[in-house]
Amino acid sequence: MAQRYPLSLVWLRRDLRLDDNVALRRAAEASEWIACAFVLDPPLLRGPRVGPPIVQFFFDSLGVLRERLRQQGSDLALLEGDFSGELVRLARRIDARAVFYNVDYDPDAVARDEGVERALRAAGLDVHAQTDHVYFGARDVLQESGKPYTVYTPYRRRWNARFDAEPHPPVASERAAGPKLLARDAIGATCEVPRPEDYGHASSERYPRGGSAQAKSLLRAFLTDEIDTYAERRNAPALDGTSHLSPHLRAGTIGIRTLVHTAAKRAAAARGASRTGIDTWTGELVWRDFYQQLLVHFPRVAHQPFVEAATAIAYERDERRWNAWRDGTTGYPIVDAAMIQLNTTGWMHNRLRMIVASFYTKHLLGDYRDGERYFERHLADADLAANNGGWQWSSSTGTDAAPYFRVFNPTLQGEKFDPDGAFVRAMIPALVKVPSMYVHQPWTLPPLLQAEYGCVIGRDYPAPIVDHAEARKRAIDVYGAALGRRVRT
């Protein structure tokens, strides 16, 4: 980068770390001094798109980041209000000449950033946007024709080829930026890190904790205990078989390049089942890139189904059934346990996300967008691309989605992925004593045994709100009518 600056701002958003941060590295290369800033947006923080788990996670992460900067004699310039106005005022106060930031593919963020860039440039500041939140940018992995991929498997083949030819290792941003961080006194007084309650959200000890140190700790534990068996254990919600790094990727407390290259190094020395586990986990990281690039090429998916014919699906909104799904009282243990996990911990196991999304959209004929919004407010890893992609996949409305006639049987899903009922018992006290052969269909437990085991249907645990066979037939009829195809039931 030819241009040199005496002082630059790094505008942090969903990249709350100093290590493996492209914008920070580029600023360090181009500047004599650097100051890091984050702008709190009250309308967003109090609005319908965010909920307590993700707010708490971001505030945790801001606190950790500020402490790390203060340890190095600097500070995080924590601002509140209009993005453009706050950044311009800070730049003028400390005499910054440029702003560096990492791109966000959320369509609302794209519109915000375009407006902020215009205002910053109008104020005489240079602006530099970097690709950081994904491994490969949205236009880096395309078909030979130049068109975007809409199916994952060929996308991953091209992604792998691009990785082999042009890997992007983690960037040593903290080492480069450390000596150039502006002193705390020069940054001056800024906001304190708020509490979730300051914006109307209740905090909880059960929500995931934020910060780079926590992310690195989780990665170490996953590499030590889980990655080699990830392919075998990742679908079992009772096992701690996943990395739990999704909230950290969402907030950017760990870099995607760090994860990809950690996996690649591990894979190079692995064989057999261990290699399969590592490749499977890497595939999940590639899925993340896949859904992110869809937002760029098809921004309408943020509000509409990817499959245009799916706009004709005759959704229903039964308030009683919605409440049962939301509260975990559908009468199907695996669905209810998953929703209880979400509502109490701010996280849900990935296999369970598919099960509850399929149940809501197929068994209850609910609009996937209602479920998507509910997840958005209750997940600490709420990410538009992944959340929308998952819901559209489950509801057969998205790219590379499950066929519409695929309707998960919640009882069989529970029996397959939680065979002993350990997970549902951990979430639903009424099922603690129910024998394993009945735990995923407790309504079949003989009445005398219901009383004996403390699980009287209709008193201790609800009866199923729909019959699976009837709901499946109805879903296939409704979806088939909209999508113009019929299959045998």
C-alpha positions as CSV (number, residue, x, y, z in Angstrom):
1,M,0.0,0.0,0.0
2,A,1.8,3.1,-1.3
3,Q,-0.1,5.7,0.8
4,R,1.4,6.4,4.2
5,Y,-0.5,7.9,7.2
6,P,0.7,9.4,10.4
7,L,-2.3,8.0,12.2
8,S,-5.1,5.7,11.2
9,L,-8.3,4.4,12.9
10,V,-9.3,0.7,12.8
11,W,-13.0,0.5,13.0
12,L,-13.8,-2.8,14.6
13,R,-17.3,-4.4,14.3
14,R,-17.5,-8.2,14.1
15,D,-13.7,-8.7,14.4
16,L,-13.1,-8.2,18.1
17,R,-9.5,-9.4,18.3
18,L,-6.0,-8.2,17.7
19,D,-4.5,-11.3,16.2
20,D,-5.2,-12.5,12.6
21,N,-7.1,-9.3,11.8
22,V,-6.6,-8.1,8.2
23,A,-7.7,-4.5,8.7
24,L,-5.4,-4.1,11.7
25,R,-2.5,-5.6,9.8
26,R,-3.1,-3.3,6.8
27,A,-3.4,-0.3,9.0
28,A,-0.1,-1.2,10.7
29,E,1.6,-1.5,7.3
30,A,0.4,1.9,6.2
31,S,0.5,4.0,9.4
32,E,2.9,5.3,12.0
33,W,0.2,5.1,14.7
34,I,-3.0,3.2,15.1
35,A,-6.1,3.6,17.3
36,C,-8.9,1.0,17.5
37,A,-12.5,2.1,17.8
38,F,-15.9,0.4,18.2
39,V,-19.3,2.2,17.8
40,L,-22.3,1.1,19.9
41,D,-25.5,1.4,18.0
42,P,-28.4,1.9,20.4
43,P,-31.2,1.4,17.9
44,L,-29.7,-2.0,16.8
45,L,-29.0,-3.0,20.4
46,R,-32.6,-2.3,21.4
47,G,-34.1,-3.5,18.2
48,P,-35.8,-6.7,17.1
49,R,-32.7,-8.3,15.4
50,V,-30.6,-8.9,18.5
51,G,-31.3,-10.6,21.8
52,P,-29.6,-11.1,25.2
53,P,-27.2,-13.9,24.3
54,I,-25.5,-12.1,21.4
55,V,-25.5,-8.7,23.2
56,Q,-23.9,-10.3,26.3
57,F,-21.3,-12.1,24.1
58,F,-20.3,-8.9,22.3
59,F,-20.0,-6.9,25.5
60,D,-17.9,-9.7,27.0
61,S,-15.7,-9.6,24.0
62,L,-15.4,-5.8,24.0
63,G,-14.3,-6.0,27.7
64,V,-11.6,-8.5,26.9
65,L,-10.4,-6.6,23.9
66,R,-10.2,-3.3,25.8
67,E,-8.2,-5.0,28.6
68,R,-5.8,-6.5,26.0
69,L,-5.3,-3.0,24.5
70,R,-4.8,-1.4,27.9
71,Q,-2.2,-4.0,28.7
72,Q,-0.3,-2.7,25.8
73,G,-0.6,0.9,26.9
74,S,-3.4,1.8,24.5
75,D,-7.2,1.6,24.7
76,L,-10.4,0.8,22.8
77,A,-12.2,4.0,21.8
78,L,-15.7,2.9,22.6
79,L,-18.2,5.2,21.1
80,E,-22.0,5.4,21.0
81,G,-24.3,6.9,18.5
82,D,-24.3,7.6,14.8
83,F,-21.4,5.7,13.1
84,S,-20.3,8.4,10.7
85,G,-20.5,11.3,13.2
86,E,-18.7,9.4,16.0
87,L,-15.9,8.2,13.8
88,V,-15.4,11.6,12.2
89,R,-15.3,13.3,15.6
90,L,-12.8,10.8,16.9
91,A,-10.7,11.1,13.8
92,R,-10.6,14.9,14.1
93,R,-9.8,14.8,17.8
94,I,-6.8,12.5,17.4
95,D,-5.9,13.8,13.9
96,A,-6.4,10.4,12.1
97,R,-6.1,10.5,8.3
98,A,-7.6,7.1,7.4
99,V,-10.0,4.5,8.5
100,F,-9.5,0.8,8.0
101,Y,-12.3,-1.8,8.5
102,N,-13.2,-5.4,7.6
103,V,-16.2,-6.0,5.3
104,D,-19.5,-7.4,6.5
105,Y,-21.7,-9.1,4.0
106,D,-25.0,-8.6,5.8
107,P,-27.1,-6.5,3.4
108,D,-28.0,-4.0,6.1
109,A,-24.3,-3.7,7.0
110,V,-23.4,-3.2,3.4
111,A,-25.9,-0.3,3.2
112,R,-24.6,1.1,6.5
113,D,-21.0,0.9,5.4
114,E,-21.6,2.6,2.0
115,G,-23.2,5.5,3.9
116,V,-20.4,5.7,6.4
117,E,-17.7,5.6,3.7
118,R,-19.3,8.5,1.9
119,A,-19.4,10.5,5.1
120,L,-15.8,9.7,6.0
121,R,-14.6,10.6,2.6
122,A,-16.6,13.8,2.6
123,A,-14.8,14.6,5.9
124,G,-11.4,14.2,4.2
125,L,-10.6,10.7,5.4
126,D,-9.3,7.9,3.3
127,V,-11.2,4.6,3.7
128,H,-9.9,1.1,3.2
129,A,-12.1,-2.0,3.4
130,Q,-10.6,-5.5,3.8
131,T,-11.8,-9.1,3.5
132,D,-11.4,-10.7,6.8
133,H,-14.7,-12.4,8.1
134,V,-14.5,-15.1,5.4
135,Y,-11.6,-17.2,4.2
136,F,-12.2,-16.5,0.6
137,G,-14.2,-13.4,-0.5
138,A,-17.5,-13.8,-2.2
139,R,-16.0,-13.2,-5.7
140,D,-12.9,-15.4,-5.1
141,V,-14.6,-18.7,-5.6
142,L,-16.7,-18.7,-8.8
143,Q,-17.6,-21.0,-11.6
144,E,-15.6,-21.0,-14.8
145,S,-18.4,-18.9,-16.3
146,G,-17.9,-16.3,-13.6
147,K,-21.3,-17.1,-12.0
148,P,-21.6,-17.9,-8.3
149,Y,-22.1,-21.4,-7.0
150,T,-25.5,-22.3,-5.6
151,V,-24.7,-25.9,-4.7
152,Y,-22.3,-26.6,-1.9
153,T,-20.4,-29.7,-3.2
154,P,-18.9,-28.1,-6.4
155,Y,-18.3,-24.9,-4.4
156,R,-16.2,-26.9,-1.9
157,R,-14.2,-28.5,-4.7
158,R,-13.4,-25.1,-6.2
159,W,-12.7,-23.8,-2.6
160,N,-10.3,-26.6,-2.0
161,A,-8.5,-26.0,-5.3
162,R,-8.2,-22.3,-4.5
163,F,-6.9,-23.2,-1.0
164,D,-4.2,-25.5,-2.5
165,A,-3.1,-22.9,-5.0
166,E,-3.4,-19.7,-2.8
167,P,-3.7,-20.3,0.9
168,H,-4.3,-17.3,3.2
169,P,-2.4,-18.0,6.4
170,P,-3.3,-16.1,9.6
171,V,-1.9,-12.6,9.6
172,A,0.4,-11.5,12.3
173,S,-1.6,-8.3,13.0
174,E,-1.0,-8.0,16.7
175,R,2.7,-8.2,16.4
176,A,2.7,-5.7,13.6
177,A,0.3,-3.3,15.3
178,G,1.6,-3.6,18.9
179,P,4.4,-1.0,18.7
180,K,2.1,1.4,16.8
181,L,-0.9,1.5,19.1
182,L,-1.8,5.0,20.2
183,A,-1.3,5.7,23.9
184,R,-4.4,5.6,26.1
185,D,-4.0,9.2,27.1
186,A,-3.9,10.3,23.5
187,I,-7.2,8.4,22.8
188,G,-8.8,10.2,25.7
189,A,-12.0,9.4,27.6
190,T,-14.5,7.0,25.9
191,C,-17.5,5.0,27.0
192,E,-17.3,2.2,29.5
193,V,-18.2,-1.3,28.3
194,P,-22.0,-1.5,29.0
195,R,-24.0,-4.3,30.6
196,P,-26.8,-6.0,28.6
197,E,-29.2,-4.5,31.1
198,D,-28.3,-1.0,29.9
199,Y,-30.0,-1.9,26.6
200,G,-32.9,-3.8,28.1
201,H,-31.4,-7.3,28.0
202,A,-31.1,-9.8,30.9
203,S,-27.7,-11.3,31.3
204,S,-27.2,-15.0,32.2
205,E,-24.3,-17.1,33.4
206,R,-25.5,-19.9,31.1
207,Y,-24.9,-17.9,27.9
208,P,-21.6,-18.5,26.1
209,R,-18.7,-16.3,27.2
210,G,-16.9,-14.0,24.8
211,G,-13.4,-12.9,24.2
212,S,-10.3,-14.0,22.4
213,A,-8.9,-15.9,25.3
214,Q,-12.1,-18.0,25.6
215,A,-12.0,-18.7,21.9
216,K,-8.4,-19.9,22.0
217,S,-9.2,-22.1,25.1
218,L,-12.2,-23.7,23.2
219,L,-10.0,-24.3,20.2
220,R,-7.3,-26.0,22.3
221,A,-9.9,-28.2,24.0
222,F,-11.4,-29.2,20.7
223,L,-8.1,-30.0,19.2
224,T,-7.1,-32.1,22.2
225,D,-10.4,-34.0,22.8
226,E,-12.8,-33.8,19.9
227,I,-11.6,-33.0,16.4
228,D,-10.3,-36.5,15.5
229,T,-13.8,-38.0,16.3
230,Y,-15.8,-35.0,15.1
231,A,-17.4,-36.9,12.2
232,E,-18.6,-39.6,14.6
233,R,-19.7,-37.5,17.5
234,R,-20.9,-34.2,16.1
235,N,-24.6,-35.2,15.6
236,A,-25.1,-36.5,19.2
237,P,-26.4,-33.6,21.3
238,A,-25.6,-35.4,24.6
239,L,-21.9,-35.4,23.7
240,D,-19.7,-32.4,23.8
241,G,-18.5,-33.2,20.3
242,T,-18.5,-29.8,18.6
243,S,-16.1,-26.9,18.9
244,H,-18.6,-24.3,20.3
245,L,-16.6,-21.7,18.3
246,S,-19.6,-20.4,16.3
247,P,-20.3,-17.4,18.6
248,H,-16.6,-16.5,18.3
249,L,-16.6,-16.7,14.6
250,R,-19.8,-14.5,14.6
251,A,-18.1,-11.8,16.8
252,G,-14.7,-12.3,15.3
253,T,-12.9,-13.1,18.5
254,I,-11.0,-15.7,16.5
255,G,-10.0,-15.5,12.9
256,I,-11.3,-17.9,10.2
257,R,-7.7,-18.2,8.8
258,T,-6.5,-19.4,12.2
259,L,-9.1,-22.2,12.2
260,V,-8.6,-23.3,8.6
261,H,-4.9,-23.5,8.9
262,T,-5.0,-25.1,12.3
263,A,-7.2,-27.8,10.7
264,A,-4.9,-28.1,7.7
265,K,-1.8,-28.6,9.8
266,R,-3.6,-31.3,11.8
267,A,-4.9,-33.0,8.7
268,A,-1.5,-33.2,7.2
269,A,-0.3,-35.5,10.0
270,A,-3.6,-37.4,10.4
271,R,-4.8,-40.7,9.0
272,G,-8.0,-42.8,8.8
273,A,-10.8,-41.7,11.1
274,S,-8.9,-38.8,12.5
275,R,-8.5,-37.4,9.0
276,T,-12.2,-37.8,8.4
277,G,-13.0,-35.9,11.5
278,I,-10.7,-33.0,10.5
279,D,-12.0,-32.9,6.9
280,T,-15.6,-32.9,8.2
281,W,-15.0,-30.0,10.5
282,T,-13.2,-28.1,7.7
283,G,-16.2,-28.7,5.6
284,E,-18.3,-26.9,8.1
285,L,-16.0,-23.9,7.9
286,V,-16.4,-24.0,4.1
287,W,-20.2,-24.1,4.5
288,R,-19.9,-20.8,6.3
289,D,-18.1,-19.2,3.4
290,F,-20.7,-20.7,1.0
291,Y,-23.6,-19.1,2.9
292,Q,-21.7,-15.8,3.2
293,Q,-21.1,-15.5,-0.5
294,L,-24.8,-16.2,-1.2
295,L,-25.7,-13.0,0.6
296,V,-23.5,-11.1,-1.7
297,H,-24.7,-12.6,-5.0
298,F,-28.3,-13.1,-3.9
299,P,-29.0,-10.5,-1.2
300,R,-32.8,-11.1,-1.6
301,V,-32.4,-14.3,0.4
302,A,-32.2,-12.2,3.5
303,H,-36.0,-11.6,3.1
304,Q,-37.2,-14.0,0.5
305,P,-36.8,-17.7,-0.3
306,F,-34.1,-18.5,-2.8
307,V,-36.5,-20.8,-4.7
308,E,-38.9,-18.2,-6.1
309,A,-41.7,-20.7,-6.5
310,A,-41.6,-21.2,-2.7
311,T,-43.2,-17.8,-2.2
312,A,-46.5,-19.6,-3.0
313,I,-46.2,-22.0,-0.1
314,A,-49.4,-21.7,2.0
315,Y,-47.9,-21.2,5.4
316,E,-50.1,-21.2,8.5
317,R,-49.7,-19.3,11.8
318,D,-51.5,-21.1,14.6
319,E,-50.7,-19.2,17.8
320,R,-51.2,-22.2,20.0
321,R,-48.8,-24.3,18.0
322,W,-46.3,-21.4,17.7
323,N,-46.3,-21.0,21.5
324,A,-45.8,-24.8,21.9
325,W,-42.8,-24.8,19.5
326,R,-41.3,-21.7,21.0
327,D,-41.7,-22.9,24.6
328,G,-40.6,-26.5,24.1
329,T,-44.0,-28.0,24.8
330,T,-44.8,-29.8,21.5
331,G,-44.9,-33.2,23.0
332,Y,-42.0,-34.4,20.9
333,P,-39.0,-34.7,23.4
334,I,-36.2,-34.0,21.0
335,V,-37.9,-30.9,19.7
336,D,-38.8,-29.6,23.1
337,A,-35.4,-30.3,24.6
338,A,-33.7,-28.4,21.8
339,M,-35.9,-25.4,22.3
340,I,-35.3,-25.5,26.0
341,Q,-31.6,-25.6,25.4
342,L,-31.9,-22.6,23.1
343,N,-34.1,-20.6,25.5
344,T,-31.9,-21.2,28.5
345,T,-28.3,-21.3,27.2
346,G,-28.3,-19.1,24.0
347,W,-27.0,-22.0,22.0
348,M,-28.4,-25.0,20.2
349,H,-26.6,-28.1,18.8
350,N,-26.5,-28.0,15.0
351,R,-28.3,-31.3,14.5
352,L,-31.1,-30.0,16.7
353,R,-31.3,-26.8,14.7
354,M,-32.2,-28.9,11.6
355,I,-34.7,-31.0,13.6
356,V,-36.6,-28.1,15.1
357,A,-36.6,-26.1,11.9
358,S,-38.0,-29.0,9.9
359,F,-40.6,-29.6,12.6
360,Y,-41.7,-25.9,12.6
361,T,-41.9,-25.6,8.8
362,K,-43.1,-29.0,7.8
363,H,-45.1,-30.4,10.8
364,L,-46.6,-27.0,11.7
365,L,-46.5,-25.4,8.3
366,G,-44.9,-22.3,9.8
367,D,-43.1,-19.6,7.7
368,Y,-39.4,-20.3,8.0
369,R,-38.8,-16.5,8.5
370,D,-40.7,-16.6,11.8
371,G,-38.4,-19.3,13.1
372,E,-35.3,-17.6,11.6
373,R,-36.1,-14.4,13.5
374,Y,-36.7,-16.3,16.7
375,F,-33.3,-18.0,16.4
376,E,-31.7,-14.6,15.6
377,R,-32.9,-13.2,18.9
378,H,-32.0,-16.2,21.0
379,L,-28.6,-17.4,19.7
380,A,-25.3,-16.1,20.8
381,D,-24.0,-17.0,17.3
382,A,-26.8,-15.4,15.4
383,D,-25.4,-14.8,12.0
384,L,-27.7,-13.9,9.1
385,A,-25.9,-16.0,6.5
386,A,-25.7,-19.2,8.4
387,N,-29.0,-18.8,10.2
388,N,-30.9,-18.0,7.0
389,G,-29.1,-20.7,5.1
390,G,-29.9,-23.3,7.7
391,W,-33.6,-22.4,7.9
392,Q,-34.0,-22.2,4.1
393,W,-32.2,-25.6,3.8
394,S,-34.5,-27.2,6.4
395,S,-37.7,-25.6,4.9
396,S,-36.8,-26.7,1.3
397,T,-36.9,-23.0,0.1
398,G,-33.2,-22.4,-0.2
399,T,-30.2,-23.2,-2.4
400,D,-29.0,-26.7,-2.3
401,A,-31.8,-27.4,0.2
402,A,-33.4,-30.6,1.5
403,P,-36.1,-31.8,-1.0
404,Y,-39.5,-30.6,0.1
405,F,-40.7,-34.2,0.7
406,R,-38.0,-34.8,3.2
407,V,-39.8,-34.4,6.5
408,F,-37.8,-35.4,9.6
409,N,-39.6,-37.8,11.9
410,P,-38.8,-36.3,15.3
411,T,-39.2,-39.6,17.1
412,L,-36.7,-41.4,14.8
413,Q,-34.4,-38.4,14.9
414,G,-34.3,-38.6,18.7
415,E,-33.8,-42.3,18.8
416,K,-31.0,-42.1,16.2
417,F,-29.0,-39.2,17.7
418,D,-29.9,-39.4,21.4
419,P,-30.5,-43.2,21.7
420,D,-30.4,-43.4,25.5
421,G,-32.3,-40.2,26.0
422,A,-29.5,-38.6,27.9
423,F,-30.0,-35.2,26.2
424,V,-33.8,-35.0,26.5
425,R,-33.6,-36.1,30.1
426,A,-31.1,-33.4,30.9
427,M,-33.4,-30.8,29.5
428,I,-36.9,-32.1,30.5
429,P,-37.2,-33.2,34.2
430,A,-40.5,-35.1,33.5
431,L,-38.6,-37.6,31.4
432,V,-35.8,-38.4,33.8
433,K,-37.3,-41.7,35.0
434,V,-38.9,-42.7,31.7
435,P,-37.3,-45.9,30.2
436,S,-35.2,-45.4,27.1
437,M,-37.6,-47.4,24.9
438,Y,-40.3,-44.8,25.6
439,V,-38.3,-41.6,26.2
440,H,-38.7,-40.3,22.6
441,Q,-42.4,-41.2,22.4
442,P,-43.6,-41.0,26.0
443,W,-47.3,-40.9,24.9
444,T,-47.0,-44.6,24.2
445,L,-46.1,-45.4,27.8
446,P,-48.9,-47.4,29.4
447,P,-51.0,-45.2,31.8
448,L,-50.0,-47.2,34.9
449,L,-46.3,-46.8,34.0
450,Q,-46.8,-43.1,33.4
451,A,-47.8,-42.6,37.0
452,E,-45.1,-44.8,38.2
453,Y,-42.4,-42.9,36.3
454,G,-43.8,-39.5,37.1
455,C,-44.6,-38.6,33.5
456,V,-48.4,-38.5,33.1
457,I,-49.2,-37.3,29.6
458,G,-51.2,-34.1,29.7
459,R,-50.1,-33.3,33.3
460,D,-46.3,-33.8,33.6
461,Y,-45.6,-33.7,29.9
462,P,-47.8,-32.6,27.0
463,A,-49.3,-34.9,24.4
464,P,-48.0,-34.4,20.8
465,I,-49.6,-31.3,19.3
466,V,-49.7,-33.0,15.8
467,D,-49.6,-36.5,14.5
468,H,-46.4,-37.1,12.6
469,A,-47.9,-39.1,9.7
470,E,-50.8,-36.7,9.2
471,A,-48.5,-33.7,9.4
472,R,-46.0,-35.2,6.9
473,K,-48.8,-35.9,4.4
474,R,-50.1,-32.4,4.8
475,A,-46.7,-30.8,4.4
476,I,-46.0,-32.8,1.2
477,D,-49.3,-31.7,-0.2
478,V,-48.9,-28.1,0.6
479,Y,-45.2,-27.8,-0.5
480,G,-45.9,-30.0,-3.6
481,A,-48.7,-27.7,-4.7
482,A,-46.5,-24.6,-4.4
483,L,-43.4,-26.2,-6.0
484,G,-45.4,-28.0,-8.7
485,R,-44.3,-31.5,-8.0
486,R,-46.0,-34.5,-6.3
487,V,-44.5,-37.6,-4.8
488,R,-46.0,-40.7,-3.2
489,T,-46.5,-40.5,0.5
